[in-house]
Amino acid sequence: MILLTFNIVNIEAGCKNGSEVSDSERLKISEENTRAILRILDIHDIKATFFIEISLVEKLQNLLKAISFQGHEIAFYNQNSETDEIENTKKITQDFLEKQIKGIRQKDNKISSQILKLMEFSYISNIDNANILFPFKRLKRDTEIIEEDGLSIVPESISPYSQLPYNDFVFQVLPMKYYQNMVFETLKNDDFVLIYLNSWQFTDFSRYHFDVPFYRRLNSGKKMEDKLDALLSWINEKEMATSRMKDYIF
């Protein structure tokens, strides 16, 4: 099973030559990038899970409604929110979507599973290997979804052969043929492959003066759209199964 997920986050990079990009412009970029992702998913009739950074949720209500209307799952991405903010945002979101928010993703700042269970989340999808320095450490491979304090803990996928994680950077830089082979070989060993990308990777950096390293500009914008399109075409061609996170877990 392929679990395709997207983190909807504003680009945090500063700007070159004293130029500025306002918070509202950054939000608009995130929305435009997400709508580009939605168009590609719709073309291939593939459903995904969108992890929305919690501070953006109330500002992107119309976008979240569009994501949900197309049949995708809405979940939360906690970067640095306090428990009160998470709880309030969850209630507001469930009210306007009329659907339960079951999943939460965390990276650097992690709230305990006990507290998340009290907030009525059902699963946690933490990403620990998103840092660019991952090639310099040996990664621990967990392949089983486990239960902890009544929550399902979904591990980050790592190739059993190349030891590469299925994170945003690996997708952006690897040749598509190599990436496809990596997915195919991993599924021979594991029940699922969890892929995650960031919305800001779909930014056309030629239009903005963000101070982004060259390796993060590589294959960004339209090239990133083309890579996603190629991956989904291959998935359908090979008749590989895909799923939203909540459907696969429960």
N, C-alpha and C positions, 0 to 999 in steps of 0.2 A: 504494500500500500504506500502511496506517495501522499504525504501531508504537506501541502503547499501553503505557506504562511507569509504574510507581509506585515512589517512594522510600519505604522503610519506615524512618522516623527518629522518635526521641522528640522531642516538642516541647521546645524549649530556653528558652522565655520564662520570665521570672520571674513572681512573683505580686504581687497588689495587697494593700494594707493589712496587710502583715506575715504574710499567710497563706503556707502552704507546700504544695507537692505533691511527695511523695517520689519517688525514682527508681522504686520498684516501682509506684507509681500511674501514673507517666508511661508505664512499660512496658505496664501494663494498658490504658491509653488507646490506645496504638499497636496493640495486639493487637485490641481491639474495633473500631477504625477499619478495620483490614485485613480483618477478617472481614466487615464491612459491604461493603467493596469486592468481596470474593470472592462475596458473595451476589448483587450486581448483575451481575457478570461471568457468573455461572452462569445467571442468568435469561436473558441474551441469548446464551449459548453463545459467548462471545468469549474468546480466550486472550490473556494479557498477559505482560509480564516484570516481575518484582518485584526491585528493587535493595535489598537488605537492608544497613543500616548495619552495618559489620563488628563493632562492639562489642556488637551486639544478637543476633548470630547464635546463640550458644550458649544464650542466655536464651530464645530463641523457637523451639526445635527442633520442638515440636509444631505451631506455626503454620506453619513452613517445610514440614513434612511435609504439612500440609493444602493449602498452596498448590501443592506439587508434585503431590499426588494429584489435584487438579482439572485438571492438565494445563498449568499455567503454568510459566514458566521462573523459576528462582532465579538471581540474579546478585548481585554485591557492590556496595555503595556505600561508598567510602572517604572519610571525612571528615578523619580525622587519625591513622590507624593507621600503625604502623611496618611494615616489610616482614616482619619475623619474625611479627608478629601476623597479618598477612594470609595468609602461607603456612601457618601452623598452623591458622587458622580454615578455610581452603580444604580442607585435608586432612580435618579433622574433619567438615566439612559434606558432603563427597563420600562419606565413610564412612557417615554415617547416612542420607543420601538415596539412596546408591548411584547417583549421577549426577554427571557432570562439571559443574563451575562454569566456564562459558566467558567470561562477561562481567564487566566491572568499570566502574563509573562514578566519576568524580572531579570535584571542583569547585575548591576553593581550594588544597588540598594535593595535588600531582600527582606520582606516581611515574613514572619514565621507562618508555617502552615496552620498552626492552631488559630491564629488571628484571622487568616484568610478563610478558614472553614467557618468561623463565626460570622463572617461577612457573606456566607453562602456561595462562595466559589466552589467549583467542582473539580477543577484541575489546574495544575501549575506547569508552565512550560518555560523553564529558566534557560537562559543562553549564557554559557560561561566561556565559550571559545570564540567570541566575536572580536577579541583584541587582535590587532595585526601581528602581534608577537607570538601567536600560537605556534608557528613553525619551529620555535626555539624551545619548546617543551613537549614532552611526550604526553599525549592526551589519553585520558582514561575513557574507555569505551563502555557505556552502559546501553543495553539494547532492550531492556524490559521496562514496561510501565509498572511502577510500584505504587502501593497505597501507603499513605502517611497521614495520620490524624484524620482519616476519613476523606482525604483528597488523593486524586490520581496525580502522580509526579511523572511527567513525560520527559525522558532524557533527550539531550541533543544528539543528533545522528553524526556519526563519524565513520568514514570509510574503513573497513577492516584491512584493506590492503595499503592504500596510500597514507592512511592516518590523517587525512584531511577532513575537517569538519564541513558540514553542509551549510556554511554561513554565507552572509552576503558577499564578502570579499572573494571567497573561492569561486562563487558563481560568476562574479564580475570578470575575473582575470583568466579563468581556465578556458581553453578551447572547448567549444560545445561538444565535439566528438568525444573528448576525454571525459567531460562531465557526464555525458550520457552513459558511457561505459562504466563510470564510477557508480552511478545510480543502479545500473543493471546488475553489477557484481555485488553491490551491497544487499540488494533485495534477494540474492541467492542465499545470504546468510541471516538476514534480519527480517522481521515481519513488516517493518515500515522504514521509510526514509523521511525525516522531517527537514524540510528546506525552509530557510527564512531569508527574505530580502527586505531592504529598507526603501521606503518611498523616495527618499532623497537621491537614491542612486539613478533615478529616472530624470533627474534635472539636466536641462540643456545648459551646461556651464559656459557655453559661448555667449549666452545672453546675460550672464551675471558675473560680477567680479569677486566671486568667493575665492578665498585663499585655500584651495584644496590641493593636496599633494598630487603629483602626476599619476601615481598608481591608483588614485581614487577617481581621477578624471577618465581613466582608461575604460573604454566600453560603457560610458555613462550615457544618459539621455536617450536619444533614438536608438543607439546601438544596444542599450540595455533592453529597450522594448523589443528589438529584433531578436535578442538572445532568448528572452522569455517566450516570444512567439515560436522560436525554433524548438525550445524545450517542450512546449505544450503540443506542438505538431508531432513531435517524436513520441510523446506519451500516448497520444491518440492513435498514431500509426501502429504502435506496438500493443495497443489495447491494454495498457497498464491501468490499474485501478488507482483512483484518487479519492480523497475524502476530506471533509471538514474535520477539524480536531474533535469536536464534541460527538460527531457521529461515529468516529472510529473508536473513541474511548468508551462510549456508553452504548 
